[in-house]
Amino acid sequence: MKIAVVDDSKFTRMVIKQILNGLSNTDFCWEAENGKVALEKNTRDPVDLIISDLEMPVLDGLQLLKTVIAGEAKTKCLLISAFHKSNQPKIIDALKAGAIGFIEKNSLGKGFDINSLKKEIDKHINFLAQDNILKKEIRAASLENNSSRSVVKNRADFISIIGSAGSLGPIEKILEFTDKIEVPIVIGIHIPFGIEKVLINRFNTVVDEKTKPLTFEGPMQVGKVVLLRGGYNAKLVRNIDNIDIEYEDLRTDRSFTPNLDNFLLSAHLIDLVSDVIVLSGLCNDGIQGVREHFRRGGSIYVQSPETSVARTMPLAIINEGCHSVVSDPESIGKLLQEKYLTAL
């Protein structure tokens, strides 16, 4: 895999280059000190992946990402930046625009955790490689056959929306059709710790805030929509009067949190069935949980791989055969609306 590094810090570029040189199946090609230089170099020598800082002079990581995606090159972008409150909206914009992920780096003043950074970069590269392999293995015919399956008409106890990279836009599109649906909706997407408040404010634009809150309680909630917190392991627990979300702090391995399999399987353990919407994602987290809910009668809606920024998660579910519908986010939203607003 051909990779480039873009950062205005020469030291950071050196560290990431050393990391890449120590990984297998990676070919470091070039480096740049800002997005403008990176665009010029990528035009001459396109790479598979650009690892870019978010905040840079001249042309920052978000502008670089949007320009690369709008161009002809099939280059993916992985953003890396010190995480602080001021750049949270920009991180969300980058994920929505099509970044395959975001990695937090410690500020240099607090120390640079090279081992942690190496682990995070390696994980994203491996899943990006897996994404390319799965894309080649899936057959177009299987999509056509599976997308026409009838959706189970029984209403589930709640709706889960799962995904990671590039799923913010699809989530907003689906939520446009859910304001009158009378079941809780739990969103579990892989996001960094601390970004939830900005993200839930984003959902305010498409969710009816006056909708009566239902069963689930949690700190990140708009109406009946609950967003699982990034950086934590989440599970559903049954209490005397209601069902709550409990969080377990994760000290390590924060890249793909919350763990979607753990969350979905926790619902199964307390005898709840979920309809699951599987969106763009750069890992196969969720297969076990989706399989269990499908077996118990839940409907599984999968975003069509051709509309996904990261195809690994949708393709993994399709290859398992545990899905009801494969379609675009708008069509999935309309199907949910029809299912839950039509008298049975």
Buried (B, 14 or more C-beta within 10 A) or exposed (E): BBBBBBBBBEEBBEBBBEBBEEBEEBEBBBBBBBBBBBBEBBEEEBBBBBBBBBBBEEBBBBBBBBBBBEEEBEBBBBBBBBBEEEBBBBBBBBBBBBBBBBBBBEEEEEEBEEEBBBBBBBBBBBBBBBBBEBBEEBEEEEBEEBBEEEBBEEBBBBBBBBBBBBBBBBBBBBBBBBBEBEBBBBBBBBBBBBBBEBBBEBBEEBBBEEBEBBBBBBEBBBBBBBBBBBBBBBBBEBEEEEBBBEBEEBEEEBBBBBBBBBBBBBBBEEEBBBBBBBBBBBBBBBBBBBBBBBEBEBBBBBBBBEBBBBBBBBBBBBBBEBBBBBBBBBBBBBBBBEBBEEEE
